[in-house]
Amino acid sequence: MTSDPNTENASQTTAQLEARLAETRQRDNPQDQIQALYDLGRHLLEQGETPQALSQFEAALEIAGENKDREAR
């Protein structure tokens, strides 16, 4: 049985989500980085930290665009 990532992320702290993001960057896996940035952004948005959330979403979109460009080559 898989757990629902939306439910899991609701109980995580900012520090935990930032640590998860750092781990994904070390593994250099764009899909995992995008998901971690999205999760952190959503968490920050729920905390009322809109500018910081927007930064995370923008970073996720940038990685997605770079990844799409690499796959197109």
VOBA-1610 file (N, C-alpha, C; in pm, whole numbers, padded with zeros to 5 digits, always signed):
BEGIN
Met+00084-00118+00000Met+00000+00000+00000Met+00089+00124+00000Thr+00063+00215-00091Thr+00139+00340-00095Thr+00065+00446-00016Ser+00143+00536+00042Ser+00081+00643+00119Ser+00057+00763+00028Asp-00035+00845+00068Asp-00070+00964-00007Asp+00032+01073+00024Pro+00110+01120-00077Pro+00210+01223-00048Pro+00150+01353+00002Asn+00027+01383-00037Asn-00038+01506+00011Asn-00061+01500+00160Thr-00099+01385+00213Thr-00121+01368+00356Thr+00011+01369+00430Glu+00111+01302+00373Glu+00243+01296+00437Glu+00302+01435+00453Asn+00297+01516+00349Asn+00360+01646+00350Asn+00293+01742+00446Ala+00167+01722+00476Ala+00095+01811+00567Ala+00155+01807+00707Ser+00212+01693+00745Ser+00267+01680+00879Ser+00416+01709+00886Gln+00480+01737+00772Gln+00622+01765+00771Gln+00650+01912+00802Thr+00765+01936+00862Thr+00805+02073+00892Thr+00884+02130+00775Thr+00902+02259+00777Thr+00982+02324+00675Thr+01122+02265+00671Ala+01181+02243+00787Ala+01317+02189+00794Ala+01324+02049+00732Gln+01223+01967+00757Gln+01221+01833+00698Gln+01210+01840+00546Leu+01126+01929+00498Leu+01109+01942+00353Leu+01235+01999+00288Glu+01302+02092+00356Glu+01428+02146+00304Glu+01536+02039+00302Ala+01538+01953+00404Ala+01635+01843+00408Ala+01608+01745+00294Arg+01482+01716+00268Arg+01446+01627+00158Arg+01491+01688+00025Leu+01473+01818+00008Leu+01516+01886-00113Leu+01668+01875-00129Ala+01742+01895-00022Ala+01888+01884-00027Ala+01930+01743-00069Glu+01861+01642-00019Glu+01891+01503-00056Glu+01867+01480-00205Thr+01759+01536-00258Thr+01730+01515-00400Thr+01834+01585-00487Arg+01884+01698-00441Arg+01988+01768-00518Arg+02117+01687-00520Gln+02150+01620-00411Gln+02270+01536-00406Gln+02258+01418-00502Arg+02138+01365-00516Arg+02116+01251-00606Arg+02105+01295-00752Asp+02091+01425-00775Asp+02080+01482-00909Asp+01970+01415-00990Asn+01852+01404-00928Asn+01736+01348-00996Asn+01634+01460-01016Pro+01623+01512-01140Pro+01535+01627-01163Pro+01390+01605-01120Gln+01336+01487-01147Gln+01195+01463-01110Gln+01175+01471-00960Asp+01268+01414-00884Asp+01258+01420-00738Asp+01275+01563-00688Gln+01366+01638-00751Gln+01387+01777-00712Gln+01261+01860-00736Ile+01198+01838-00851Ile+01075+01911-00883Ile+00968+01881-00779Gln+00952+01754-00744Gln+00851+01717-00645Gln+00882+01777-00508Ala+01010+01774-00469Ala+01050+01828-00339Ala+01028+01980-00335Leu+01060+02049-00444Leu+01037+02193-00451Leu+00888+02225-00444Tyr+00808+02147-00516Tyr+00663+02167-00513Tyr+00610+02146-00371Asp+00652+02038-00308Asp+00604+02008-00172Asp+00644+02118-00075Leu+00768+02165-00085Leu+00814+02272+00003Leu+00736+02401-00026Gly+00716+02430-00153Gly+00639+02549-00190Gly+00497+02545-00137Arg+00434+02430-00151Arg+00297+02417-00101Arg+00292+02434+00051His+00389+02376+00118His+00395+02388+00264His+00412+02535+00304Leu+00505+02604+00237Leu+00528+02745+00268Leu+00403+02829+00240Leu+00335+02798+00133Leu+00211+02869+00100Leu+00107+02849+00210Glu+00096+02726+00259Glu+00002+02698+00368Glu+00040+02772+00496Gln+00171+02802+00512Gln+00219+02874+00629Gln+00207+03025+00612Gly+00158+03069+00497Gly+00142+03211+00471Gly+00268+03279+00421Glu+00366+03201+00382Glu+00493+03255+00334Glu+00493+03254+00181Thr+00407+03338+00125Thr+00383+03338-00019Thr+00507+03367-00103Pro+00588+03469-00073Pro+00705+03495-00157Pro+00803+03377-00161Gln+00826+03314-00045Gln+00915+03200-00039Gln+00856+03081-00116Ala+00726+03063-00106Ala+00659+02955-00179Ala+00674+02976-00329Leu+00654+03099-00372Leu+00666+03131-00514Leu+00806+03100-00565Ser+00907+03129-00486Ser+01045+03097-00525Ser+01064+02948-00547Gln+01002+02867-00463Gln+01015+02722-00478Gln+00944+02674-00605Phe+00826+02728-00630Phe+00752+02689-00750Phe+00828+02731-00876Glu+00887+02851-00873Glu+00963+02898-00989Glu+01086+02810-01013Ala+01153+02769-00907Ala+01269+02681-00920Ala+01228+02546-00979Ala+01112+02496-00937Ala+01062+02369-00991Ala+01033+02382-01141Leu+00973+02493-01180Leu+00944+02515-01322Leu+01072+02528-01404Glu+01172+02592-01347Glu+01300+02607-01418Glu+01364+02470-01442Ile+01366+02387-01340Ile+01424+02252-01355Ile+01343+02171-01456Ala+01212+02184-01450Ala+01127+02111-01545Ala+01159+02154-01689Gly+01177+02284-01709Gly+01210+02333-01842Gly+01345+02283-01889Glu+01445+02285-01801Glu+01578+02236-01834Glu+01573+02086-01866Asn+01496+02013-01788Asn+01485+01869-01806Asn+01417+01838-01940Lys+01316+01916-01974Lys+01245+01897-02101Lys+01340+01924-02217Asp+01422+02030-02205Asp+01519+02062-02309Asp+01619+01949-02329Arg+01667+01890-02217Arg+01762+01779-02225Arg+01700+01659-02295Glu+01574+01631-02263Glu+01508+01514-02323Glu+01481+01535-02471Ala+01467+01660-02515Ala+01438+01690-02655Ala+01562+01671-02744Arg+01680+01670-02684Arg+01804+01658-02763Arg+01829+01519-02812
//
